[in-house]
Amino acid sequence: MKLKDILDEGKSTLAKNKIEDPDFDATEILLNLLDMDMARFLFECEDELEDKYDKRVISNIISEFDELISARAQHFPLQYITGESYFCGLRFNINRDVLIPRQDTETLVEKVISDNQDKNKFILDMCTGSGCIAISLAALGDYKLVVGTDISDDALEVAAKNADDLILDKNLDDEMSQHIYFLQSDMFDNLNKIKEKLGIEAFDIITANPPYIRSDEIKKLQKEVKDFEPRLALDGDKDGLKYYKAISKDAKNYLNENGKIYLEIGYDQAEDVKKIFEDAGYTHIETVKDLGGNDRVIIFTI
């Protein structure tokens, strides 16, 4: 028995269950299970396992791999199996308490950093989830302070762990609490605590990737999404616009003069979101497309 044989069995199982990229997924699962990189795998994949391990170890490897492959064959997301997802070149820990970071969302982070070269900025990231936007802005943008909020305490635990891994390692001069801070809040409800703890009343930038899928559209999503990702992070109510309306209502109370709002939107929501914010007194600055050519980020100012 060789590692290559075990991997081939996994690939075959995923292919039979119509997993989109069975070779990649099976390989990622095995490498993650063995804590092995591709170079080492290629070096060892043709070795006879019986020459290196006893039967119990080999049996455990096969059993654990088969269990994980079985989960993926049922469309359980690969990222939840491996417990990681890459975003803006950074490795994020994730679990089912948070939405899996998407490449499309990188458009928002890249735009904020491109537009705002002055690092002396206070940023509020709402619906932060895994913290992928907030932490990427803090780590790559190196802004003075990024505050991430979410209604879910479980999600905030994931975000805090990611911040520990990705920001403290940068050896910043500031203490963690001075550079990035997470707060449980249903939209703007608890933001008064930011003033109490950090002495900040308003922000230069607000970012958000809020739930924006129409409730009746969720059942049409990929099985990996609709059956396993947190509905709380997907469901934007009947029209998909619930959270944009909430942000437009109160954001001006938490923005400094000339402050900007950067929002991720669904591919067909630009005009609706633009109207919501313009009706609330904001000025539309720009709508930005993602790499697929879809409207993905919309920007407003007060």
C-alpha positions as CSV (number, residue, x, y, z in Angstrom):
1,M,0.0,0.0,0.0
2,K,1.3,3.4,-1.0
3,L,0.1,7.0,-0.3
4,K,-0.5,7.3,-4.0
5,D,-2.9,4.3,-3.8
6,I,-4.8,5.9,-0.9
7,L,-5.1,9.2,-2.7
8,D,-6.3,7.6,-5.9
9,E,-9.1,5.9,-4.0
10,G,-10.2,9.2,-2.6
11,K,-10.1,10.9,-6.0
12,S,-12.2,8.1,-7.4
13,T,-14.8,8.4,-4.7
14,L,-15.2,12.1,-5.1
15,A,-15.4,11.8,-8.9
16,K,-18.2,9.3,-8.6
17,N,-20.1,11.7,-6.4
18,K,-19.7,14.6,-8.9
19,I,-17.4,16.7,-6.8
20,E,-16.3,19.6,-9.1
21,D,-12.5,19.1,-8.7
22,P,-12.0,15.6,-7.1
23,D,-8.2,15.5,-7.7
24,F,-7.5,18.8,-6.0
25,D,-9.9,18.2,-3.1
26,A,-8.7,14.7,-2.3
27,T,-5.1,15.8,-2.4
28,E,-5.8,18.8,-0.1
29,I,-7.6,16.5,2.4
30,L,-4.8,13.9,2.5
31,L,-2.0,16.5,2.8
32,N,-3.9,18.3,5.5
33,L,-4.5,15.0,7.4
34,L,-0.8,14.0,7.2
35,D,0.4,17.6,7.8
36,M,2.5,17.2,4.7
37,D,3.4,19.6,1.9
38,M,3.3,18.6,-1.8
39,A,7.0,18.3,-2.1
40,R,7.3,15.8,0.6
41,F,4.2,13.9,-0.7
42,L,5.8,13.6,-4.2
43,F,9.0,12.4,-2.6
44,E,7.2,9.7,-0.5
45,C,4.1,8.8,-2.5
46,E,5.5,5.7,-4.1
47,D,7.0,4.3,-0.9
48,E,5.5,1.2,0.6
49,L,3.8,2.2,3.8
50,E,4.4,-1.2,5.3
51,D,8.1,-0.5,5.3
52,K,7.7,2.7,7.3
53,Y,4.6,2.2,9.6
54,D,3.0,-0.5,11.5
55,K,-0.4,-1.8,10.5
56,R,-2.3,0.1,13.1
57,V,-0.9,3.5,11.9
58,I,-1.7,2.6,8.3
59,S,-5.2,1.5,9.3
60,N,-5.8,4.8,11.1
61,I,-4.6,6.9,8.2
62,I,-6.9,5.0,5.8
63,S,-9.8,5.2,8.2
64,E,-9.5,8.9,8.9
65,F,-9.0,9.7,5.2
66,D,-12.0,7.7,4.2
67,E,-14.1,9.5,6.8
68,L,-13.1,12.9,5.4
69,I,-13.5,11.8,1.8
70,S,-17.0,10.6,2.7
71,A,-17.9,14.0,4.1
72,R,-16.6,15.8,1.0
73,A,-18.5,13.3,-1.2
74,Q,-21.7,14.5,0.5
75,H,-20.6,18.1,-0.5
76,F,-19.4,19.1,3.0
77,P,-17.2,22.1,2.0
78,L,-13.5,21.4,1.6
79,Q,-12.5,24.4,3.7
80,Y,-14.5,23.2,6.7
81,I,-12.8,19.8,6.4
82,T,-9.3,21.3,6.3
83,G,-10.3,24.1,8.7
84,E,-8.6,26.7,6.6
85,S,-9.2,29.2,3.8
86,Y,-6.8,31.6,2.1
87,F,-7.8,35.2,1.6
88,C,-5.6,38.1,0.3
89,G,-2.7,35.7,0.6
90,L,-3.4,35.1,4.3
91,R,-4.3,31.7,5.9
92,F,-7.6,32.0,7.9
93,N,-8.9,29.4,10.4
94,I,-12.6,28.7,9.7
95,N,-15.4,26.5,10.8
96,R,-19.1,26.3,10.3
97,D,-19.7,29.3,12.5
98,V,-18.4,31.6,9.7
99,L,-18.9,32.1,6.0
100,I,-16.0,30.7,3.9
101,P,-14.0,33.7,2.6
102,R,-14.4,34.3,-1.2
103,Q,-12.0,35.7,-3.7
104,D,-14.6,38.2,-4.8
105,T,-14.5,39.8,-1.4
106,E,-10.8,40.5,-1.9
107,T,-11.9,43.2,-4.3
108,L,-13.2,45.2,-1.4
109,V,-10.0,44.9,0.6
110,E,-7.9,45.8,-2.4
111,K,-10.0,48.9,-3.2
112,V,-9.9,50.2,0.4
113,I,-6.1,49.9,0.5
114,S,-5.7,51.4,-3.0
115,D,-7.9,54.4,-2.1
116,N,-6.5,55.0,1.4
117,Q,-2.7,55.3,1.5
118,D,-2.9,57.3,4.7
119,K,-2.4,54.7,7.5
120,N,-3.8,57.0,10.2
121,K,-7.4,55.7,9.7
122,F,-10.0,54.2,12.0
123,I,-12.0,51.5,10.2
124,L,-15.2,49.7,11.2
125,D,-15.8,46.3,9.6
126,M,-19.4,45.2,10.1
127,C,-20.6,41.6,9.8
128,T,-17.0,40.6,10.2
129,G,-17.4,36.8,10.4
130,S,-14.0,35.1,10.2
131,G,-12.5,38.6,10.3
132,C,-11.1,38.2,6.8
133,I,-11.8,41.8,5.8
134,A,-10.9,43.4,9.1
135,I,-7.7,41.4,9.6
136,S,-6.6,41.8,6.0
137,L,-7.0,45.6,6.3
138,A,-5.0,45.6,9.6
139,A,-2.3,43.2,8.4
140,L,-1.9,44.5,4.8
141,G,-3.1,48.0,5.1
142,D,-1.5,48.6,8.5
143,Y,-4.2,51.1,9.5
144,K,-4.2,52.7,13.0
145,L,-7.3,50.8,14.2
146,V,-9.7,48.3,12.7
147,V,-12.8,47.3,14.7
148,G,-14.7,44.2,13.6
149,T,-18.3,43.6,14.7
150,D,-20.6,40.7,14.4
151,I,-23.9,39.5,16.0
152,S,-22.4,36.0,16.5
153,D,-20.1,35.4,19.5
154,D,-19.0,32.1,17.9
155,A,-17.9,34.0,14.7
156,L,-16.0,36.5,16.8
157,E,-14.1,33.7,18.5
158,V,-12.9,32.6,15.1
159,A,-12.0,36.1,14.2
160,A,-10.0,36.7,17.4
161,K,-8.1,33.5,16.8
162,N,-7.3,34.6,13.3
163,A,-6.1,38.0,14.6
164,D,-3.8,36.3,17.1
165,D,-2.3,34.2,14.3
166,L,-2.0,36.9,11.6
167,I,-1.5,40.2,13.3
168,L,0.5,39.6,16.5
169,D,3.1,37.7,14.4
170,K,3.8,41.0,12.6
171,N,5.5,42.3,15.8
172,L,3.5,45.5,15.7
173,D,4.6,48.3,18.0
174,D,1.0,48.8,19.1
175,E,-0.7,46.3,21.4
176,M,-3.3,44.1,19.9
177,S,-6.2,46.0,21.5
178,Q,-4.9,49.2,20.0
179,H,-4.6,47.9,16.4
180,I,-7.6,45.6,16.0
181,Y,-10.6,45.0,18.2
182,F,-13.6,42.8,18.0
183,L,-17.0,43.6,19.5
184,Q,-20.3,41.7,19.6
185,S,-23.0,43.9,18.1
186,D,-26.2,43.6,16.1
187,M,-25.3,46.2,13.5
188,F,-24.8,49.5,15.4
189,D,-26.4,48.5,18.7
190,N,-23.3,48.1,20.9
191,L,-21.0,50.7,19.2
192,N,-21.2,52.9,22.3
193,K,-18.9,50.4,23.9
194,I,-16.2,51.4,21.4
195,K,-16.2,54.9,22.9
196,E,-16.1,53.5,26.4
197,K,-13.2,51.1,25.7
198,L,-11.2,53.0,23.1
199,G,-12.4,56.5,23.2
200,I,-13.5,56.5,19.6
201,E,-16.8,58.0,18.5
202,A,-16.6,57.8,14.7
203,F,-14.6,56.1,11.9
204,D,-13.0,57.2,8.7
205,I,-14.1,54.1,6.8
206,I,-16.9,51.6,7.3
207,T,-16.7,48.3,5.4
208,A,-19.2,45.4,5.3
209,N,-19.9,42.2,3.5
210,P,-23.4,41.8,4.9
211,P,-25.8,38.9,4.2
212,Y,-27.4,39.8,0.8
213,I,-28.9,36.7,-0.6
214,R,-32.6,36.8,-1.1
215,S,-34.3,34.4,1.3
216,D,-36.0,32.4,-1.5
217,E,-32.8,32.2,-3.5
218,I,-30.8,30.4,-0.8
219,K,-32.4,27.0,-1.7
220,K,-31.0,27.5,-5.3
221,L,-27.4,27.9,-4.1
222,Q,-24.7,25.3,-4.4
223,K,-25.2,22.4,-2.0
224,E,-21.9,23.3,-0.2
225,V,-23.4,26.7,0.5
226,K,-27.0,26.2,1.2
227,D,-26.6,23.1,3.4
228,F,-23.5,23.9,5.4
229,E,-22.6,27.6,5.5
230,P,-24.4,29.6,8.3
231,R,-27.7,31.0,7.0
232,L,-27.3,33.9,9.3
233,A,-24.4,35.1,7.2
234,L,-26.3,34.5,3.9
235,D,-29.9,35.6,4.3
236,G,-30.5,39.2,3.4
237,D,-34.3,38.9,3.9
238,K,-36.9,38.8,1.1
239,D,-35.3,41.4,-1.1
240,G,-31.7,40.8,0.0
241,L,-31.4,44.4,1.0
242,K,-32.2,44.3,4.8
243,Y,-28.7,45.1,6.0
244,Y,-27.9,47.8,3.4
245,K,-31.1,49.6,4.7
246,A,-29.8,49.2,8.3
247,I,-26.4,50.5,7.4
248,S,-27.7,53.5,5.4
249,K,-30.0,54.5,8.3
250,D,-27.3,54.8,11.0
251,A,-23.8,54.8,9.4
252,K,-23.7,58.6,9.1
253,N,-23.8,58.8,12.9
254,Y,-20.5,56.8,13.1
255,L,-18.5,58.4,10.2
256,N,-16.1,61.3,10.4
257,E,-16.4,64.1,8.0
258,N,-15.7,62.9,4.4
259,G,-15.9,59.3,5.7
260,K,-16.5,56.5,3.2
261,I,-18.5,53.3,3.2
262,Y,-17.3,50.3,1.2
263,L,-19.9,47.5,0.7
264,E,-19.8,44.2,-1.0
265,I,-23.0,43.6,-3.0
266,G,-24.6,40.9,-5.1
267,Y,-23.9,41.1,-8.8
268,D,-27.4,42.5,-9.6
269,Q,-27.9,44.8,-6.6
270,A,-25.9,47.9,-7.5
271,E,-28.8,50.1,-8.5
272,D,-31.0,49.0,-5.6
273,V,-28.2,49.7,-3.1
274,K,-27.3,53.0,-4.7
275,K,-30.9,54.2,-4.4
276,I,-31.1,53.1,-0.8
277,F,-28.1,55.2,0.2
278,E,-28.8,58.2,-2.0
279,D,-32.3,58.4,-0.6
280,A,-30.7,58.4,2.9
281,G,-28.5,61.3,1.9
282,Y,-25.3,59.7,0.9
283,T,-23.3,60.4,-2.2
284,H,-22.4,57.5,-4.5
285,I,-18.7,57.6,-5.4
286,E,-18.0,54.4,-7.4
287,T,-19.1,50.9,-8.2
288,V,-16.3,48.4,-8.6
289,K,-16.4,45.1,-10.6
290,D,-14.7,41.9,-9.5
291,L,-12.4,39.8,-11.6
292,G,-15.4,38.1,-13.2
293,G,-16.7,41.4,-14.4
294,N,-19.6,41.6,-12.0
295,D,-20.5,44.6,-9.8
296,R,-19.0,43.7,-6.4
297,V,-18.2,46.8,-4.3
298,I,-20.1,50.0,-4.0
299,I,-18.7,53.1,-2.3
300,F,-20.5,56.1,-0.7
301,T,-19.6,59.1,1.3
302,I,-21.5,61.5,3.5
